[in-house]
Amino acid sequence: MIETPYLLFLGDAPDMLAAKVAQGIRDWRPENAVGQYRMAGCKADMKLTDMTLAEAKAAGAKTLVIGVANRGGIISAAWKEVLIAALEEGFDLASGLHNLLRYEPDLREAAERTGQALHDVRVPSVKYPIADGVKRRGKRCLPVGTDCSVGKMYTAMAMDRDMKARGLKSSFRATGQTGILITGEGVPLDAVVADFMAGSIEWLTPDNDDDHWDMIEGQGSLFHVSYSGVTMALVHGGQPDALILCHEPTRDHMRGLPGYKLPSLETLRDMALQLARVGNPACEVVGISVNTQHLDDAAAKACLQEIEDRMGLPTVDPYRHGADRLVDALLAME
């Protein structure tokens, strides 16, 4: 059990996207976020109180959570100085990075010496099956993106929130470090052995009531050469009944890949639907979620309207406007 509340460690994050773990916790579990710790050069800011380790401890923080999702999941030497000091200050550490805390000898030694815990979220705790593709009862919705970090998790969580507010049956199914740190459970999909990835999603989204919806946290992108594998596992293992297309309209290239342009929403729709219908021939694309954080209100409104007119699907920014229209689109399928 990871003790709350948290001090969110932003390290030397180069931008807000790199700190999406911290942002997810701040947005969805604000009661668990006491403050933030930023190193020199950090370009991310959660608009929480900047605290020293001693100040956060005095404020009641129990665990220092690494709120940064950097490429490759590396724990740098500069970070280690802060992490060791945090252990000595009486904090547990929690991380969703691929570079596990427990495999760092100096961190392990400091934890043993201080009696503090190291929590590695990105470690599968279940022996997952190989996918069998057998159709399961219940309904499933999966957001798929034109790129990484475009709002797939936020879309699924917003839809789950708005469905529950209506008294409908819904479960958010976490598949990555941020979702797991927010909800306390899920599948760390990109740490699962490849042959079992689709099976882990079948396990995560079991038989359910016919009117129950699983809101599956999306990962990666079918068009991202680094991370398309996890997306394919979600598309096949999740057997979604509904897809939500997710997009960030201001990017001029794929996240971390300057030589690759984002696909159009039409291209994403056609590719994702073809692949999803392998496991569920009845799958439909029902709506579009657009991350308009870099647009002002007028530009965001114009962008959403243009996409809706062009694609013929309800198009919203769940952060600005909520996800009710996307929920309406799901209910219209039933």
C-alpha positions in Angstrom: 0.0 0.0 0.0 1.4 3.4 -1.0 0.8 5.8 1.8 -0.8 9.2 1.1 -0.6 12.1 0.8 2.2 12.7 -1.7 4.9 15.1 -2.5 5.1 15.2 -6.3 8.6 15.1 -7.6 8.9 17.0 -10.9 12.7 16.7 -11.1 14.1 18.6 -14.0 11.2 18.0 -16.4 11.7 19.8 -19.7 8.0 20.5 -20.2 4.5 19.8 -18.8 4.0 16.7 -20.9 7.0 15.1 -19.2 5.3 15.6 -15.9 2.0 13.9 -16.9 2.1 11.5 -13.9 2.1 14.4 -11.5 -0.6 16.2 -13.5 -2.8 13.2 -13.4 -2.6 12.9 -9.7 -3.1 16.6 -9.2 -6.2 16.6 -11.4 -7.9 13.4 -10.2 -6.7 13.0 -6.6 -5.9 16.6 -5.5 -6.5 15.6 -1.9 -3.4 13.4 -2.2 -1.1 16.2 -3.5 0.5 18.2 -0.7 3.0 20.0 -2.9 5.6 19.8 -5.5 9.4 19.4 -5.5 11.2 21.0 -8.5 14.9 20.9 -9.3 16.9 23.6 -11.1 15.8 23.9 -14.7 12.4 22.3 -14.2 10.0 23.6 -16.8 6.9 21.9 -15.4 4.7 23.5 -12.8 1.6 21.9 -11.3 0.6 25.2 -9.6 1.1 23.5 -6.2 3.2 24.9 -3.4 6.9 24.4 -4.0 8.3 22.7 -0.9 11.5 21.4 0.5 11.6 17.9 1.8 11.4 19.2 5.3 8.5 21.5 4.6 6.5 18.7 2.9 7.2 16.3 5.8 5.9 18.9 8.2 2.8 19.3 6.0 2.1 15.6 6.4 3.4 14.1 3.1 4.2 10.4 3.4 5.5 9.4 0.0 7.6 11.1 -2.6 6.1 10.2 -6.0 8.2 10.5 -9.1 5.8 12.5 -11.2 7.9 12.5 -14.4 7.6 10.1 -17.3 10.8 10.7 -19.2 11.8 8.8 -22.4 13.2 5.4 -21.3 12.3 5.9 -17.7 15.8 6.7 -16.4 16.7 7.7 -12.8 19.5 10.2 -13.2 22.4 10.8 -10.7 21.0 14.3 -9.9 17.6 12.8 -9.1 19.2 10.2 -6.8 20.6 12.9 -4.5 17.1 14.1 -3.9 15.6 10.6 -3.6 18.2 9.5 -1.1 17.6 12.7 0.9 13.9 12.0 0.8 14.4 8.5 2.3 16.6 10.0 5.0 13.8 12.6 5.7 11.4 9.7 6.3 9.6 9.5 2.9 8.7 6.3 1.1 9.4 6.5 -2.6 6.9 5.5 -5.4 7.8 5.3 -9.1 6.3 4.1 -12.3 9.5 4.3 -14.3 11.0 1.4 -16.2 14.2 1.9 -14.3 13.1 0.2 -11.0 13.9 1.8 -7.7 14.7 -1.6 -6.2 17.4 -2.2 -8.8 19.4 0.9 -7.8 21.9 -0.3 -5.2 22.3 3.1 -3.5 18.5 3.7 -3.3 18.0 0.1 -1.9 20.7 0.6 0.6 19.2 3.9 1.8 15.8 2.4 2.1 17.1 -0.5 4.1 19.1 1.9 6.3 16.1 4.2 7.0 13.4 1.6 7.0 11.5 3.3 4.2 9.6 1.6 1.4 10.4 1.6 -2.3 7.2 1.2 -4.5 7.7 0.2 -8.1 4.3 0.6 -9.8 5.6 -0.7 -13.2 6.0 -4.3 -12.0 3.3 -6.9 -13.0 1.9 -8.6 -10.0 -0.3 -11.2 -11.8 0.5 -14.1 -14.0 -1.5 -13.0 -17.0 -2.9 -15.4 -19.6 -2.3 -15.4 -23.3 -5.3 -13.8 -25.0 -7.9 -16.2 -26.4 -10.2 -13.6 -28.1 -13.4 -15.1 -26.6 -16.1 -12.4 -26.5 -16.9 -11.2 -23.0 -20.2 -9.8 -21.7 -20.4 -6.1 -20.9 -19.3 -3.1 -22.9 -15.9 -1.6 -23.4 -14.7 1.8 -24.6 -11.1 2.6 -25.7 -9.6 6.0 -26.5 -7.0 5.8 -29.3 -4.7 8.7 -30.2 -3.0 10.3 -33.2 0.1 10.5 -30.8 1.3 9.8 -27.3 0.2 12.1 -24.5 -2.8 13.6 -26.2 -5.4 13.0 -23.4 -6.4 9.3 -23.7 -6.3 8.7 -20.0 -8.0 12.0 -19.2 -10.8 11.1 -21.7 -11.4 7.7 -20.2 -11.4 9.0 -16.6 -13.7 11.9 -17.5 -16.2 9.6 -19.2 -16.1 7.3 -16.2 -16.7 10.2 -13.9 -19.6 11.5 -16.0 -21.2 8.1 -16.4 -21.1 7.5 -12.6 -22.6 11.0 -12.0 -25.6 9.8 -14.0 -25.9 6.6 -12.0 -24.6 4.4 -14.8 -22.4 1.4 -14.5 -18.8 2.2 -15.3 -15.3 1.3 -14.3 -12.0 3.0 -15.2 -9.4 0.4 -16.1 -5.9 1.7 -15.6 -3.2 0.4 -17.9 -0.2 2.7 -17.1 1.7 4.2 -14.2 -0.3 7.3 -13.9 -3.7 5.6 -13.9 -2.4 3.0 -11.4 -1.1 5.7 -9.0 -4.4 7.5 -9.2 -6.7 4.5 -8.7 -4.4 2.1 -6.8 -4.9 -0.8 -9.3 -4.6 -1.8 -12.9 -2.2 -3.4 -15.4 1.3 -1.9 -16.1 0.9 -2.8 -19.7 4.2 -1.7 -21.1 6.0 -3.9 -18.5 4.1 -7.1 -19.4 5.9 -9.7 -21.6 4.8 -9.1 -25.2 3.0 -12.5 -25.6 0.8 -11.8 -22.6 -0.1 -8.1 -23.2 -3.4 -8.7 -24.9 -4.2 -11.3 -22.4 -3.6 -8.9 -19.5 -6.2 -6.6 -21.0 -8.7 -9.4 -21.3 -8.0 -10.1 -17.6 -8.4 -6.4 -16.7 -11.8 -6.2 -18.5 -13.6 -9.4 -17.6 -17.2 -10.5 -18.1 -19.6 -7.9 -16.6 -23.3 -6.9 -16.7 -24.6 -6.2 -20.1 -25.1 -2.5 -19.3 -21.7 -2.0 -17.7 -19.0 0.0 -19.5 -15.3 -0.5 -18.9 -13.4 2.8 -19.7 -10.0 1.5 -20.7 -7.0 3.8 -20.3 -5.4 4.2 -23.8 -1.6 4.0 -24.3 0.8 5.0 -27.1 -0.5 5.3 -30.6 -0.8 2.9 -33.5 1.2 5.5 -35.6 4.0 6.0 -33.0 7.0 3.8 -34.1 8.2 3.6 -30.5 5.0 2.7 -28.6 2.5 1.1 -31.1 2.8 -2.3 -29.5 0.9 -1.4 -26.3 -1.8 0.2 -28.4 -2.3 -2.9 -30.5 -2.6 -5.0 -27.3 -5.3 -2.7 -26.1 -7.2 -2.8 -29.4 -7.2 -6.6 -29.6 -7.3 -7.5 -25.9 -9.8 -4.9 -25.0 -12.2 -5.9 -27.8 -13.7 -2.4 -27.6 -17.3 -1.8 -28.6 -16.6 1.9 -29.0 -13.5 3.9 -29.9 -12.9 7.6 -29.0 -10.3 9.3 -31.3 -7.9 11.6 -29.3 -5.9 14.4 -30.8 -3.7 17.4 -30.0 -4.1 19.9 -32.9 -1.0 22.1 -32.3 1.8 19.5 -32.7 3.9 19.6 -35.8 5.5 16.1 -35.2 5.0 13.0 -33.1 6.1 13.2 -29.5 9.8 12.5 -29.3 10.0 11.8 -33.1 10.8 15.0 -35.0 10.9 13.1 -38.3 7.3 11.9 -38.1 4.1 13.8 -38.7 0.9 13.1 -36.9 -1.7 11.1 -38.9 -5.0 12.8 -39.7 -8.1 11.9 -37.7 -9.5 10.2 -40.8 -6.4 8.0 -41.1 -6.6 7.1 -37.4 -10.3 6.3 -37.6 -9.8 4.0 -40.6 -6.8 2.1 -39.2 -8.0 1.8 -35.6 -11.5 0.6 -36.7 -10.1 -2.0 -39.1 -7.8 -3.4 -36.3 -10.5 -3.3 -33.6 -13.0 -5.2 -35.8 -10.6 -8.1 -35.8 -11.6 -8.9 -32.2 -15.0 -7.2 -32.3 -16.7 -6.8 -35.7 -19.4 -4.6 -34.1 -16.9 -1.9 -32.9 -17.7 1.7 -33.8 -16.0 5.1 -33.6 -18.4 7.2 -31.7 -16.7 10.4 -30.7 -13.6 12.6 -30.7 -11.6 14.1 -27.8 -9.4 17.1 -28.6 -6.7 18.4 -26.2 -7.0 22.2 -26.7 -4.8 23.3 -23.8 -2.6 25.3 -26.1 -5.5 27.2 -27.7 -7.5 30.1 -26.3 -11.2 29.8 -25.9 -12.2 31.2 -29.3 -9.6 29.1 -31.1 -10.5 26.0 -29.2 -14.2 26.4 -30.0 -13.4 26.9 -33.7 -11.1 23.9 -33.8 -13.7 21.6 -32.2 -16.4 22.8 -34.5 -14.3 22.3 -37.6 -13.4 18.8 -36.6 -17.0 17.9 -35.8 -18.3 19.3 -39.1 -15.6 17.4 -41.0 -15.8 14.1 -39.1 -19.5 14.0 -38.4 -18.9 12.9 -34.8 -19.4 14.6 -31.4 -16.1 16.5 -30.7 -15.2 17.9 -27.3 -12.3 18.8 -25.0 -13.3 16.9 -21.8 -11.1 19.2 -19.7 -12.8 22.3 -20.8 -16.3 21.0 -21.4 -16.8 17.7 -19.7 -17.4 14.3 -21.4 -21.2 14.3 -21.4 -21.5 14.3 -25.2 -19.2 11.4 -25.5 -21.2 9.5 -22.9 -24.4 10.3 -24.9 -22.7 8.8 -27.9 -22.0 5.5 -26.0 -25.6 5.3 -24.8 -26.9 5.9 -28.3 -25.3 2.6 -29.2 -27.3 0.5 -26.8 
